[in-house]
C-alpha cells in the first residue's frame, strides 16, 4: 500500500513539470538535432535545431536552469537558429526552450557537453523540492526501486550546483530518512549523486535514503550499484546498501541507523564502503550489516557499538569503535589518493579535481575551508567527455591524443578493449557507467587493458561481460616490472561482473589481474553473479564460468575494501611480494554441483580457499577477512577445507579472519591451513596466523593468462 501510494504521488509530481507527449512524439523530439555555441568575445549564445512541429514560428524562452521556475520569452523566429545577445552572464545558466505548437525541445551547453543521462540542479533558479521530485520520479517509474532495477541498462548521475547564500536543497521534513515524513531523496540502482562545490558543505541536501526491495524492505543484500560524493546531508543519511556502493567525501550532520524502518525489523545487509567522511553530531550504526569497511572517517566522540556482525574494519578513522572480535581498528592509511571528482571552480568552469597521494593518513583529505591538496584540471581542454554510444575506437583515439576520459552515465558497448597506454591517464566514470563486452566473437580481450605506466587512474566503472574473454581488466602486461613507488597506479570504485545480465554461455579466465608493481586499489567488487538471467545450480556452473576474481602478480600492491564472490577456483590468488589487504569479504560459489568438480591442489583438497597467498610469497600482510559459506546449488555434499591459505613463513601474516555459514548443508571446515574450526558448529575466528603450525598448502603451479591465450587479430602495444 505504501509503495503504490508513493509511486502515484511521484507520478503526479513528475507530471507537474514534464510536458505530456505520446511515445511517438517523444521519440521524434529526441531525434531533433540541436546545437548551442557560446561566443566568448561577443558574449552571445547562438542556438540551432533541425525542423520539428507542423506550422508556425518557433518561440524561444530562456531559464537559468533546466527546472527553472521562470522561463521568459526572449524571441521567435521562422528560421532554424536564434542568437541571444543578452544571455545570463554564466554561460551554463542559459537553458533555452524552443516551442512550436504543442512540441518543445530544450537546448543547453550542459546537455551538449554531458548528454541526456546527467541531470543538473541549481538552487539559484529552482525550488528546493524540484530536484527531489524529479529524482524520486525516476526511482518510481523506470524500475530503479525494485528487483527489475538490478539489471536495467539505464544509468544516471544527479549533480547539484553550490547553494546560493542562505538556501539549501532541503524541502523540509522530519524523522528518519526512510519515513514518508522525511521527504527524502531516494537513490536507486546505477545512480550517482555528486556535489559540484569545492567542499561538501557547498551543497546541502535534506535527507537521503536507499530503499531495500527484498523482504518488504528489510533485506538490503541486493541493494547494489549506487554512489554519492561531495555533499552535506543535513537531516538524515540512511545508506541502507550492500556491495558496489560508494559514499565518499561527505559531511553528515545527522544519521539514523543504517537500516530501513519499513517492513520487518529483521533487517540485514551485505555492505559496504564509506570513506573521507565527517559525521558531525551522531555516530552511525551499521546494525544488521554482515560487514563494512570505513576509511578515513571522523566520528563524534563516543563509546557505543556501531553495529556489524562479522567483519568491521575502521582504518585511519578518528574516534572509531573499540576493537573486538568483529571490529578491526587500523590507526592509519599507509598510502592513499582519493577518487577524482567533477566540480565547478570559482571561474564558473567545469573542472576535475585529482587529489594528491598521501601517506600514513588519519582523518579527512579536506577541511571546512580547504578542498585538499591535488591538481585541478580543466574539463573542456584536458578531458574527453564520453557519452553513451561512443565507441572503443573514439575513446582510444582520445586517450592516444593525450585526453583523459570522463564517462557520463551509460552502457558502453565495446568491440575492443579500452587501451590505457600512457602515464598519468585517467578513466573516470559517473553514474556507475558500464564498460561492456558485446555478445559477438570479435572482442575476446576484455574491457580495459592498462599498460605498465605510472600514475594511471581508473575509477567509478563497472566492467560487464556479455562475451567470453581472457580478462575483464588487466593492469600491466605479463612482463611488468617497473618501480612506480613515486607515482603509483590507482584503481578505485571498480566493479567486475560475470553473468547476471546475459543469456549466452560465457567463459572468462580472471576478472582482474594486477601485474604492475605499486598499485593501490580502493574499493572493488568482483562478482561472479549468484543470481540473474541464468538458471541457478548446475546450469549456472557450466554457463557462467570464471576461475579467479583477482590475480596479483605485482609487488607492493595495497588494497582497501576488497569484495570478491562466487568464483570457481581461488577467488583471490596472490603471487606478488609485500602485498597488503585491508578488509576482505567473500562468499564461495553457491553452485558447485559436487566435490569432485570443486577440489583444489590437484584434487587433494576440498574446494578452493577464498584468499590464497602462494607458497612462494615471502612477505604479505592482510587484516579483516571474512568468508561465509552458502552452498545451496549442490548435491548437498560439497564442503571447503580452508577459508584462507598461506605459507607458514615468518613474514606472512593474516589477521582477524572469520568464517561462518549462512545457508546450505556444506561447511568451511577450517579458518586457515586446517586450523580454527568448522562452520558446522558456528562462527569461527582466528585473530592472527603468522608462521603458525597449521598444514601448509601443497606447492602448486598456477595456470595464469599469458599472451598465448590472447587472440591474434588485435595489437595491444602502441
Buried (B, 14 or more C-beta within 10 A) or exposed (E): EEBEEBBEBBEEBBEEBEEEBEEEBEEBBEEBEBEBEBEEEEEBBBBBBEEBBEEEBBBBBBBBBBBBEEBEEBBBEEEBEBBBEEBBEEBBBBBBBBBBEEBBBBBBBBBBBBBEBBBBBBBBBBBBBBBBBBBBBBBBEBBBBBEEBBBBEBBBBBBBBBBEEEEBBBBEBEBBBBBEEBBBBBBBBBBBBBBBBBBBBBBBBBBBBBBBBBBBBBBBBBBBBBBBBBBBBBBBBBBBBBBBBBBBBBBBBBBBBBBBBBBEEEBBBBBBBBBBBBBEEBBBBBBBBBBBBBBBBBBEEEEEBBBBBBBBBBBBBBBBBEEEEBBBBBEBBBBBBBBBBBBBBEEEBBBBBBBEBBEEBEBBBBEEEEBBEBEBBEBEEBBBBBBBEBBBEEBBEBBEEEBBBBBBBBBBBBBBBBBBBBBBBBBBBBBBBBBBBBBEEBBBBBBBBBBBBBBBBBBBBBBBBBBBBBBBBBBBBEEBEBEBEEBBBBBBBBBBBBBBBBEEEBBBBBBBBBBBBBBBBBBBBBBBBBBBEBEBBBEBBEBBBBBBBBBBBBBBBBBBBBBBBBBBBBBBBBBBBBBBBBBBBBBBBBBBBBBEBBBBBEEEBBBBBBBBBBBEBEBBBBBBBBBBBBBBBBBEEBBBBBBBBBBBBEBBBBBBBBBBBBEBBBBBBBBBBBBBBBBBEEBBBBEEBBEBEBBBBEEBEBEBBEEEEBEEEBEBEE
